[in-house]
Amino acid sequence: MLMLGVLCAIVPDATAQKQPDVVKRESSLGVSFVSVPGTTVLFSVWETRLSDYEAFVRDSSYAWTYKPHFAQKPDEPVVGVNLQDAIAFCNWLTNNERTAGLINSSQSYRLPTNEEWDAAVNLFRGRKSQAAMEEKVQDERTFPWGLQWPPPPKVANYAEHEIPGYQDGFQFTAPVGNFVPTQEGLFDLAGNVWEWVWDREVRALPVGSLRGGSWAYFRPECLASAYRYEVPAELRAPTIGFRCVFDDRQRTATILADAETLRQEASQKRQQEMKPGVDPKEVAAMQKRLLETSSKTPTPDATLLKPAVKGSPFVNTLGQEFVPVEGVGVLVGKFEVRVSDYEKFVSAEGRAWGRKPPFLIGDVQDHPAVGLTWDDATAFCAWMTKKDRDAGLLPQGASYRLPMDAEWSILTGMPPETGADPAARNGGNKLHFPWGNDLWTPPASSVNIDSEKTPPYRDSFSYTSPVGSFSANALGIHDLGGNAAEWCQDEWPGSPVERVFRGGSWLSSTKESLLSSARGHLQAGGARPDLGFRCVIAF
C-alpha cells in the first residue's frame, strides 16, 4: 500500500500508558528523525531543505521549476511546493531507500497528519488521549514558545517588522536549525515556512492544511500552535514548504497493541477493585455507555429519529445513513459499517472480534470494520433489525441484510450485466470502474487502493481509511471501489459454503480486481483484513 498512508493514533499519555522508547534514525539525505511523545512516527528535525528537494528533482526528472522572488541557500527550506509536490518527494525518498535496502516494505516517509503535528508542537490534544477542558482551552491560546505575546526575541522566523518590538534577523527564509528546537529536537515548528500536513480526509477537489506560520506572517491568531490554515492542495507560494515523518508500520502496530493491552489490564483492574455486591448488569451497562460516549460517532437520540420509510433517506440508532437508489427496492447504507458500529454490536451481544487486524487498534472508530466473516456480518444485520424495531424505527416487515450481488452492481452505476449468476457475470464488463468513469487510472484522490503498485495514481493511506474519505458516486454511495471489499448476501454458484464479495480494497492493485464487475468468493466462515460489509434495509 502507498507509503503515504496513515495509521494515525494518539498514543495515550504517560499517566495511563508506558511511552515508547526514544528512537532516532538518519535518512540517506543526512536528515535526523526523532520520536515524539503522542505519536508512533519519527519526525524530521527540520523542514525539507532546498538541497534535498533539488536532489529529488534531478534524480526523478520531476516537473518543478518554481523560483521565489528572493535568493535561497541550499540549507534553507524549499518553498513553492504544493501538496502533491511534497507527497512526490516522500514517495521518491521511500523508493530510493527501499531500492538501496536501507528500509523495508513496511517503512516509509510521508507527510505528518494534523494530530501528529499537534503532538510535535506539544499540544495537550496531541499528546493525551483525553485532554481536560482547561487543557483544551489552553491549547487554543498557546504558541510554540508559550502563552506570551509578542514572542520572545529570535524565537522563530516571522515577519519581524510587523510584530512590534520583535526581531529575528531574517527577511525571508532562514537556514534550517537557526532557532531554538523543541525538547525533542525539532526546529522551526514555528515560522520559517508553512508546513504541509495531510489528514485522512481526502476529497475529489482536495484541500490541504498548513501548520506553523512562516517568515511572512505576524497575526497572533495565525501563529498559535493550534491554528490550521486550510488552502487548495494545488497552491504553490514562497511561504510554503514541508517536513517528512518516518513511519514504521510494524513499530506502529506494536506500540498500539501494547497500549491496548495496558488499557485492557487497567480496565480489568478497575473492575476487580469495585465493591462486592455490584450488579454485573449495572457494570455491563456502564461499559456500554462508556463505549458509546468514547466513539467519534456518538449514538444519536432515538427519540429524535424518524422511522424508516421505503424511498426516503433514513438515519438509524447508530447514526448510520441510508439512501434510496432508483432501481433498487432497498435503502442503501451510504458507508461501509464502521469499527464503532461493529464494536457496539460486539459489546451488546458479548461476542468476540477474533480476527480484528492490528491496524484497527487506536483512533480508527470511523474506519470500516474488517476481518469479519459473512456470519459476523449477517449476525450484525439481525442485531440491527431487532435494535431498530425495538426503537420503533423499523416496521415489522423491514429488516437489515447484506446487498444482493445484482443490487451491488446497480449501486456502482455500471450498465446492465448479462449472465445468470455472479460467476457468469464476474468480470464481464471490462470498462467500468466504481469511481464512475471508463478509464483504468482513477481520478486523483478518488479511491483507497494499493496505489504503490498503481502509478501514477496515489492515495494517502497504508491501510483502511475513514469511511467517506473519498467522494460519493452519483448515487450518493461511498467506497464501492477500494477501502474494504464487501460481503454480499449471495452464495457463490456451485459452492453452498461460499459467499460472494464485491469491490476492491486497500490491498487491490490490478485492473481486473478493481472493475465494477469483479467478484470474489470466500467461505462464509472465512475472514480477510480487507473484507468488511455495508447494510441495506429491505421492506
NUVOSE-713345 format. One line per field, with one value per residue (C-alpha): residue in three letters; x, y, z. Coordinates in Angstrom, 3 decimals, padded with zeros to 6 digits. Example, Ala and Ser with C-alpha at 12.3 -4.5 7.8 and 13.67 -1.06 7.14 Angstrom:
2
residuo: [ALA; SER]
c1: [012.300; 013.670]
c2: [-004.500; -001.060]
c3: [007.800; 007.140]
***
This chain:
539
residuo: [MET; LEU; MET; LEU; GLY; VAL; LEU; CYS; ALA; ILE; VAL; PRO; ASP; ALA; THR; ALA; GLN; LYS; GLN; PRO; ASP; VAL; VAL; LYS; ARG; GLU; SER; SER; LEU; GLY; VAL; SER; PHE; VAL; SER; VAL; PRO; GLY; THR; THR; VAL; LEU; PHE; SER; VAL; TRP; GLU; THR; ARG; LEU; SER; ASP; TYR; GLU; ALA; PHE; VAL; ARG; ASP; SER; SER; TYR; ALA; TRP; THR; TYR; LYS; PRO; HIS; PHE; ALA; GLN; LYS; PRO; ASP; GLU; PRO; VAL; VAL; GLY; VAL; ASN; LEU; GLN; ASP; ALA; ILE; ALA; PHE; CYS; ASN; TRP; LEU; THR; ASN; ASN; GLU; ARG; THR; ALA; GLY; LEU; ILE; ASN; SER; SER; GLN; SER; TYR; ARG; LEU; PRO; THR; ASN; GLU; GLU; TRP; ASP; ALA; ALA; VAL; ASN; LEU; PHE; ARG; GLY; ARG; LYS; SER; GLN; ALA; ALA; MET; GLU; GLU; LYS; VAL; GLN; ASP; GLU; ARG; THR; PHE; PRO; TRP; GLY; LEU; GLN; TRP; PRO; PRO; PRO; PRO; LYS; VAL; ALA; ASN; TYR; ALA; GLU; HIS; GLU; ILE; PRO; GLY; TYR; GLN; ASP; GLY; PHE; GLN; PHE; THR; ALA; PRO; VAL; GLY; ASN; PHE; VAL; PRO; THR; GLN; GLU; GLY; LEU; PHE; ASP; LEU; ALA; GLY; ASN; VAL; TRP; GLU; TRP; VAL; TRP; ASP; ARG; GLU; VAL; ARG; ALA; LEU; PRO; VAL; GLY; SER; LEU; ARG; GLY; GLY; SER; TRP; ALA; TYR; PHE; ARG; PRO; GLU; CYS; LEU; ALA; SER; ALA; TYR; ARG; TYR; GLU; VAL; PRO; ALA; GLU; LEU; ARG; ALA; PRO; THR; ILE; GLY; PHE; ARG; CYS; VAL; PHE; ASP; ASP; ARG; GLN; ARG; THR; ALA; THR; ILE; LEU; ALA; ASP; ALA; GLU; THR; LEU; ARG; GLN; GLU; ALA; SER; GLN; LYS; ARG; GLN; GLN; GLU; MET; LYS; PRO; GLY; VAL; ASP; PRO; LYS; GLU; VAL; ALA; ALA; MET; GLN; LYS; ARG; LEU; LEU; GLU; THR; SER; SER; LYS; THR; PRO; THR; PRO; ASP; ALA; THR; LEU; LEU; LYS; PRO; ALA; VAL; LYS; GLY; SER; PRO; PHE; VAL; ASN; THR; LEU; GLY; GLN; GLU; PHE; VAL; PRO; VAL; GLU; GLY; VAL; GLY; VAL; LEU; VAL; GLY; LYS; PHE; GLU; VAL; ARG; VAL; SER; ASP; TYR; GLU; LYS; PHE; VAL; SER; ALA; GLU; GLY; ARG; ALA; TRP; GLY; ARG; LYS; PRO; PRO; PHE; LEU; ILE; GLY; ASP; VAL; GLN; ASP; HIS; PRO; ALA; VAL; GLY; LEU; THR; TRP; ASP; ASP; ALA; THR; ALA; PHE; CYS; ALA; TRP; MET; THR; LYS; LYS; ASP; ARG; ASP; ALA; GLY; LEU; LEU; PRO; GLN; GLY; ALA; SER; TYR; ARG; LEU; PRO; MET; ASP; ALA; GLU; TRP; SER; ILE; LEU; THR; GLY; MET; PRO; PRO; GLU; THR; GLY; ALA; ASP; PRO; ALA; ALA; ARG; ASN; GLY; GLY; ASN; LYS; LEU; HIS; PHE; PRO; TRP; GLY; ASN; ASP; LEU; TRP; THR; PRO; PRO; ALA; SER; SER; VAL; ASN; ILE; ASP; SER; GLU; LYS; THR; PRO; PRO; TYR; ARG; ASP; SER; PHE; SER; TYR; THR; SER; PRO; VAL; GLY; SER; PHE; SER; ALA; ASN; ALA; LEU; GLY; ILE; HIS; ASP; LEU; GLY; GLY; ASN; ALA; ALA; GLU; TRP; CYS; GLN; ASP; GLU; TRP; PRO; GLY; SER; PRO; VAL; GLU; ARG; VAL; PHE; ARG; GLY; GLY; SER; TRP; LEU; SER; SER; THR; LYS; GLU; SER; LEU; LEU; SER; SER; ALA; ARG; GLY; HIS; LEU; GLN; ALA; GLY; GLY; ALA; ARG; PRO; ASP; LEU; GLY; PHE; ARG; CYS; VAL; ILE; ALA; PHE]
c1: [000.000; 001.128; 003.807; 001.971; -000.839; -001.720; -002.196; -002.667; -003.415; -002.685; -000.597; -002.208; -000.454; 002.119; -000.306; -002.167; 000.367; 004.081; 005.545; 007.566; 011.326; 013.082; 014.126; 016.388; 017.425; 019.085; 017.860; 020.036; 019.967; 021.636; 018.472; 017.857; 014.443; 013.385; 010.428; 007.785; 005.571; 001.981; 002.824; 004.153; 006.235; 009.646; 009.747; 012.402; 014.238; 013.964; 011.996; 012.942; 015.850; 016.237; 019.235; 017.141; 014.349; 016.690; 018.280; 014.813; 014.041; 017.328; 017.086; 013.439; 013.164; 010.208; 008.492; 009.119; 010.653; 009.359; 011.632; 010.770; 011.341; 014.352; 017.609; 017.929; 020.845; 020.880; 020.274; 017.149; 013.711; 012.371; 009.367; 006.858; 005.784; 002.155; 000.715; 001.376; 004.976; 005.556; 003.956; 006.075; 009.264; 008.232; 007.488; 010.878; 012.792; 010.901; 011.502; 015.183; 015.840; 013.850; 015.800; 019.047; 017.968; 018.005; 014.353; 011.886; 008.438; 006.667; 008.702; 008.150; 008.402; 005.254; 003.769; 002.613; -001.061; -002.638; -002.812; 000.864; 001.763; -000.299; 001.867; 005.078; 004.176; 003.304; -000.451; -002.326; -004.750; -001.812; -000.085; -003.001; -005.831; -008.245; -007.330; -009.105; -011.307; -008.781; -006.089; -008.231; -008.737; -005.004; -004.344; -006.276; -004.245; -000.712; 002.121; 005.100; 007.120; 004.388; 001.458; 003.107; 002.604; 004.567; 007.077; 010.456; 013.358; 014.644; 012.312; 011.293; 011.452; 008.360; 007.512; 009.553; 008.760; 005.042; 005.321; 006.052; 009.467; 010.214; 013.363; 014.661; 017.352; 015.913; 013.905; 012.857; 013.618; 016.360; 018.687; 017.041; 018.061; 018.736; 016.290; 015.794; 014.442; 011.675; 012.511; 012.602; 014.967; 012.593; 013.465; 011.195; 007.811; 007.217; 007.816; 010.254; 007.775; 004.269; 004.363; 002.000; 000.211; -002.044; -005.017; -007.061; -009.935; -009.485; -011.952; -012.347; -011.232; -008.828; -007.640; -004.634; -003.675; -000.674; 000.803; 003.308; 003.313; 006.050; 008.522; 005.732; 003.135; 002.622; -001.016; -001.126; -004.193; -002.314; 000.790; -000.977; 000.125; -003.394; -004.007; -004.743; -004.545; -006.770; -005.691; -006.151; -003.865; -002.522; -001.244; 002.438; 003.773; 007.107; 005.926; 005.031; 007.291; 007.077; 008.828; 008.630; 007.945; 009.222; 006.524; 007.377; 004.111; 005.476; 006.613; 003.268; 001.309; 003.462; 003.070; -000.680; -001.099; 000.916; -001.179; -004.394; -003.137; -002.298; -005.677; -007.483; -005.389; -006.222; -009.916; -009.853; -008.069; -010.752; -013.449; -011.682; -011.449; -015.213; -017.046; -018.574; -022.209; -022.205; -024.773; -022.943; -025.736; -025.039; -021.341; -022.154; -024.494; -021.776; -019.257; -021.719; -022.300; -018.548; -018.103; -020.832; -019.576; -015.955; -016.765; -016.073; -019.549; -021.814; -025.106; -027.992; -031.068; -033.551; -036.496; -035.412; -035.151; -037.848; -038.948; -037.602; -039.840; -039.239; -037.943; -036.821; -033.443; -033.075; -030.709; -030.695; -029.927; -026.177; -026.157; -025.712; -027.125; -029.249; -030.426; -032.886; -031.478; -033.590; -033.927; -033.177; -036.081; -033.980; -032.416; -028.647; -026.013; -024.011; -020.933; -019.377; -020.124; -017.628; -015.459; -017.585; -020.769; -019.419; -017.901; -021.313; -022.703; -019.838; -020.364; -024.131; -024.030; -020.980; -019.222; -015.529; -013.895; -011.360; -009.773; -009.552; -006.481; -003.795; -004.112; -007.632; -006.268; -006.347; -008.132; -009.907; -013.566; -014.640; -012.720; -014.611; -014.820; -012.793; -011.531; -015.152; -016.818; -020.058; -021.622; -020.413; -021.911; -025.298; -025.412; -024.822; -027.721; -030.022; -028.995; -029.622; -033.040; -034.109; -032.478; -034.300; -037.589; -037.426; -036.792; -039.907; -037.866; -038.196; -041.564; -042.156; -041.856; -038.475; -035.052; -031.345; -029.378; -026.365; -026.784; -027.561; -024.945; -027.296; -028.117; -024.431; -023.905; -026.632; -025.042; -021.844; -023.766; -022.498; -024.594; -026.855; -024.915; -025.508; -025.168; -027.397; -025.436; -022.493; -019.959; -021.276; -021.261; -017.805; -015.546; -017.910; -017.773; -014.127; -014.532; -016.458; -014.918; -016.662; -015.167; -017.549; -015.532; -014.367; -010.656; -008.351; -006.395; -008.548; -009.025; -006.809; -007.690; -010.712; -010.185; -008.174; -006.255; -002.713; -001.514; 002.151; 001.543; -000.701; 001.382; 000.766; -002.237; -001.548; -003.745; -002.642; -003.470; -001.450; -004.464; -008.154; -009.330; -012.244; -015.494; -016.445; -012.860; -013.424; -016.277; -019.532; -020.569; -023.507; -025.940; -024.520; -022.689; -019.104; -016.251; -017.737; -014.253; -011.390; -011.082; -012.787; -014.185; -017.787; -019.732; -022.917; -025.883; -025.488; -023.987; -021.200; -022.643; -021.768; -020.367; -023.045; -020.431; -019.022; -020.414; -019.875; -017.959; -017.594; -015.408; -011.684; -009.904; -006.828; -004.924; -006.203; -003.903; -004.810; -007.228; -009.186; -009.739; -010.962; -013.510; -017.080; -017.932; -015.264; -016.422; -014.666; -015.813; -014.839; -016.192; -018.864; -016.675; -013.594; -012.229; -009.672; -008.098; -009.512; -013.038; -015.957; -019.570; -022.338; -026.002; -029.190; -032.744; -035.244; -039.006]
c2: [000.000; 003.560; 004.703; 007.948; 006.095; 006.933; 004.743; 007.723; 007.405; 009.430; 007.235; 007.501; 009.786; 008.535; 008.635; 005.719; 004.003; 003.420; 005.728; 004.200; 004.424; 007.365; 006.367; 008.150; 007.463; 009.264; 009.314; 008.845; 012.644; 013.090; 014.269; 013.145; 011.791; 011.558; 010.140; 012.443; 011.552; 011.007; 009.609; 006.376; 008.076; 009.755; 013.447; 015.088; 017.521; 020.230; 021.268; 019.743; 021.767; 023.198; 020.917; 017.857; 018.811; 019.658; 016.211; 014.696; 016.843; 015.901; 012.210; 011.772; 014.432; 015.793; 018.752; 021.535; 024.880; 027.223; 030.138; 032.545; 036.283; 036.047; 034.111; 030.974; 028.950; 025.136; 024.737; 026.895; 025.220; 024.584; 026.775; 026.841; 023.221; 022.176; 019.190; 016.782; 018.039; 017.260; 013.823; 013.081; 013.858; 011.460; 008.757; 009.248; 009.094; 005.970; 004.206; 005.172; 003.800; 000.641; 000.018; 000.591; -001.833; 000.877; 000.411; -002.438; -002.559; -001.682; 001.509; 004.749; 008.526; 010.639; 013.926; 014.235; 014.374; 017.227; 015.019; 014.151; 017.807; 018.654; 016.241; 017.616; 021.176; 019.873; 020.486; 018.567; 017.249; 015.741; 014.094; 012.911; 010.577; 012.542; 016.204; 018.013; 021.004; 023.500; 021.859; 022.176; 025.869; 026.350; 024.580; 027.320; 030.098; 028.753; 029.443; 027.172; 029.244; 029.519; 031.818; 035.237; 037.721; 039.212; 036.371; 036.464; 037.737; 035.428; 032.557; 031.964; 033.435; 035.623; 038.960; 040.795; 044.356; 043.653; 042.494; 045.465; 045.122; 041.720; 040.872; 037.580; 038.672; 037.220; 038.984; 035.817; 032.137; 031.216; 028.202; 025.301; 024.845; 028.521; 028.837; 027.042; 023.485; 021.755; 019.408; 016.524; 018.442; 019.691; 023.013; 025.592; 024.237; 027.941; 030.148; 029.962; 028.224; 026.879; 023.069; 020.809; 018.182; 015.550; 014.104; 011.067; 013.140; 013.245; 014.855; 014.937; 018.592; 018.317; 020.977; 020.692; 022.002; 024.175; 024.464; 026.620; 030.030; 031.461; 034.286; 036.492; 036.068; 038.147; 037.919; 036.113; 034.040; 032.626; 031.820; 029.930; 026.298; 025.007; 027.106; 025.191; 027.100; 025.374; 026.078; 024.475; 021.478; 022.936; 026.129; 026.975; 030.015; 031.398; 030.815; 027.107; 024.083; 020.823; 018.285; 014.498; 011.846; 008.281; 005.653; 002.082; 000.148; -002.781; -000.439; 001.353; -001.876; -002.971; 000.336; 000.414; -003.242; -002.703; 000.370; -001.592; -004.414; -001.971; -000.256; -003.587; -004.509; -001.166; -001.704; -005.185; -003.833; -001.176; -003.838; -006.023; -003.060; -002.491; -003.057; -006.519; -006.830; -004.570; -005.795; -007.264; -005.925; -002.432; -002.858; -004.058; -001.113; 001.291; -000.266; 000.066; 003.766; 004.363; 002.694; 004.812; 008.085; 007.372; 006.870; 009.640; 008.936; 009.202; 007.359; 009.657; 010.152; 007.603; 009.778; 012.391; 009.958; 009.335; 005.778; 004.162; 004.604; 002.964; 005.512; 008.091; 008.754; 007.298; 007.575; 004.636; 004.309; 004.017; 007.148; 005.153; 006.907; 005.141; 006.484; 005.292; 004.278; 004.181; 000.653; -000.960; -001.628; -001.179; 001.649; 001.500; 002.299; 005.292; 003.966; 000.673; -000.491; 001.256; -000.021; 001.983; 000.343; -003.183; -002.655; -001.606; -004.884; -006.874; -005.174; -005.629; -009.283; -010.353; -011.515; -011.555; -009.911; -012.684; -011.626; -007.885; -006.649; -004.897; -001.723; -001.277; -000.597; 003.041; 006.076; 004.274; 004.371; 005.754; 003.164; 000.233; -002.867; -005.624; -009.056; -010.239; -013.367; -013.466; -014.965; -011.981; -009.566; -011.267; -011.516; -007.753; -007.217; -009.375; -007.416; -004.094; -005.286; -006.068; -002.924; -000.572; -002.446; -002.137; 001.595; 001.876; 002.914; -000.214; -001.626; -005.317; -006.208; -004.484; -005.831; -005.195; -007.512; -007.571; -006.326; -008.856; -009.197; -007.703; -004.769; -004.091; -003.827; -001.205; 000.807; 001.203; 002.826; 000.278; -000.708; -003.789; -007.055; -010.316; -013.695; -015.863; -015.710; -013.934; -016.354; -015.828; -012.062; -011.967; -009.538; -009.322; -005.548; -004.706; -000.929; 000.324; 001.155; 002.274; 005.747; 006.462; 006.517; 004.076; 004.691; 002.388; 005.124; 006.506; 010.279; 011.999; 011.245; 009.158; 005.726; 003.877; 001.095; -000.296; 002.719; 001.911; -000.657; 001.531; 004.508; 007.283; 007.150; 007.926; 007.898; 008.634; 005.507; 002.417; 000.507; 001.349; 004.966; 006.576; 005.884; 008.787; 009.996; 009.922; 011.488; 009.599; 008.348; 009.837; 007.812; 009.128; 005.901; 005.960; 003.444; 000.974; 000.770; 000.389; 000.755; -002.543; -005.274; -006.038; -009.209; -009.790; -011.946; -014.447; -017.925; -018.493; -020.683; -024.348; -023.846; -023.564; -022.888; -019.837; -016.325; -013.517; -010.367; -007.265; -004.190; -003.558; -002.801; -001.099; -004.208; -004.138; -003.053; -004.865; -003.603; -006.859; -006.725; -003.121; -003.456; -002.794; -006.245; -008.069; -010.657; -012.664; -015.600; -016.988; -019.465; -017.886; -018.553; -017.031; -013.533; -011.209; -007.953; -006.099; -007.557; -005.815; -005.060; -002.489; -002.944; -002.353; -002.175; -004.393; -003.715]
c3: [000.000; -000.610; 001.747; 002.424; 004.107; 007.652; 010.654; 012.878; 016.567; 019.643; 021.909; 025.359; 027.810; 030.262; 033.187; 031.636; 029.391; 029.015; 026.384; 023.550; 023.892; 022.270; 018.772; 016.297; 012.725; 009.844; 006.236; 003.173; 002.791; 006.166; 007.919; 011.502; 012.539; 016.186; 018.079; 019.544; 022.546; 021.471; 018.020; 016.569; 013.864; 013.767; 012.812; 010.675; 012.924; 010.274; 007.243; 003.882; 002.534; -000.932; -001.491; -000.581; -002.949; -005.818; -005.455; -005.861; -008.921; -010.612; -009.841; -010.863; -013.605; -011.655; -013.338; -010.840; -011.766; -009.060; -008.159; -005.320; -005.629; -003.295; -003.394; -001.277; 000.058; -000.197; 003.559; 003.582; 003.390; -000.069; -000.950; -003.771; -003.355; -003.454; -001.631; -004.486; -004.812; -001.140; -001.476; -004.551; -002.609; 000.164; -002.406; -004.060; -000.790; 000.241; -003.073; -003.135; 000.327; -000.310; -003.505; -001.630; 001.106; 003.769; 004.751; 004.315; 002.715; 005.970; 006.415; 004.545; 004.512; 004.368; 005.497; 009.110; 009.968; 011.910; 015.000; 014.718; 014.203; 017.307; 019.273; 017.786; 018.818; 022.312; 022.345; 025.024; 022.404; 020.508; 023.446; 025.544; 024.650; 026.861; 027.416; 030.262; 029.463; 030.835; 028.718; 025.618; 026.367; 026.825; 023.506; 021.720; 023.398; 023.341; 020.904; 020.224; 022.729; 025.385; 026.206; 025.893; 023.039; 021.381; 021.057; 022.804; 020.662; 017.935; 018.829; 015.199; 011.702; 011.367; 009.693; 012.278; 011.184; 011.545; 015.180; 017.480; 019.073; 017.558; 015.567; 014.244; 011.769; 008.550; 005.875; 004.032; 004.734; 007.199; 007.076; 008.904; 012.522; 013.309; 016.191; 019.491; 018.978; 020.896; 023.759; 021.271; 018.977; 016.253; 014.634; 013.002; 014.036; 014.499; 011.481; 008.555; 006.202; 006.491; 006.526; 004.635; 006.703; 005.196; 007.043; 006.155; 004.806; 001.041; -001.352; -005.121; -005.024; -002.096; 000.229; 002.464; 005.875; 006.609; 010.093; 011.919; 010.245; 008.029; 007.541; 006.121; 008.901; 012.033; 013.232; 016.596; 015.702; 012.683; 014.713; 017.512; 017.813; 017.143; 014.018; 010.818; 007.569; 005.000; 001.412; -002.035; -002.458; -005.714; -004.071; -004.509; -002.631; -001.388; 002.184; 001.887; 002.451; 004.386; 006.594; 006.480; 009.063; 009.037; 009.510; 010.503; 010.362; 012.368; 015.144; 014.987; 015.323; 018.269; 020.118; 019.620; 020.537; 023.740; 024.543; 024.027; 026.249; 029.032; 028.618; 028.989; 032.019; 033.639; 032.893; 034.432; 037.497; 037.967; 037.762; 040.338; 042.706; 042.599; 045.877; 046.383; 045.527; 042.473; 039.983; 036.921; 034.701; 036.016; 035.228; 031.697; 031.166; 032.341; 029.943; 027.094; 027.897; 028.026; 024.634; 023.090; 024.535; 023.560; 019.884; 017.407; 016.039; 019.116; 019.187; 018.258; 020.439; 019.076; 020.145; 017.594; 014.683; 012.107; 011.231; 008.091; 005.047; 001.694; -000.792; 001.814; 003.461; 006.947; 009.922; 012.327; 016.027; 015.351; 013.235; 010.016; 006.955; 004.349; 000.992; -001.645; -005.031; -008.169; -009.487; -006.121; -003.752; -000.622; 001.347; 000.944; 003.554; 002.312; 004.086; 004.999; 008.549; 010.818; 013.624; 016.086; 014.766; 015.000; 018.438; 019.779; 018.444; 019.973; 023.336; 023.341; 022.318; 024.324; 021.181; 020.286; 017.284; 016.960; 013.668; 014.218; 012.322; 014.403; 012.320; 013.704; 017.186; 018.214; 016.826; 013.984; 015.024; 011.636; 009.600; 008.051; 010.216; 008.514; 009.462; 009.672; 008.363; 006.382; 009.508; 011.546; 009.020; 008.891; 012.698; 012.853; 010.433; 012.581; 015.705; 013.983; 012.838; 016.399; 017.788; 015.410; 015.662; 019.440; 018.985; 016.808; 013.767; 011.626; 010.543; 011.190; 007.515; 007.134; 008.035; 007.615; 005.365; 003.075; -000.511; -003.197; -005.913; -008.530; -006.230; -005.665; -009.427; -009.716; -006.894; -008.923; -011.777; -014.283; -017.333; -017.023; -016.936; -018.747; -017.092; -014.974; -011.718; -010.063; -011.517; -015.036; -014.569; -012.974; -014.840; -017.788; -018.135; -018.838; -018.935; -015.914; -012.521; -009.308; -009.488; -012.298; -015.493; -018.137; -017.672; -015.726; -013.938; -011.100; -010.843; -008.288; -004.651; -005.605; -004.040; -001.371; -003.134; -003.095; -005.019; -004.534; -007.271; -009.453; -010.635; -011.420; -009.079; -005.422; -002.343; 001.205; 003.212; 004.122; 005.391; 005.624; 005.593; 007.430; 005.600; 003.363; 002.965; -000.777; -002.706; -003.166; -006.586; -008.466; -006.315; -003.048; -002.111; -000.806; -001.105; -003.572; -005.050; -002.593; 001.186; 002.085; -000.109; 000.895; 001.609; -000.415; 000.508; -002.359; -002.354; -004.849; -007.629; -007.198; -003.673; -000.934; 001.759; -000.042; -000.362; -002.875; -002.077; -004.234; -004.640; -004.441; -001.189; 000.202; -000.938; -004.544; -007.349; -010.569; -013.168; -013.065; -009.295; -009.426; -012.214; -011.107; -012.447; -010.424; -007.907; -005.253; -003.157; 000.224; 002.733; 004.939; 007.975; 006.381; 007.038; 005.489; 006.744; 003.740; 003.787; 005.513; 004.613; 004.289; 005.131; 003.204; 004.550; 002.737; 003.007]
***
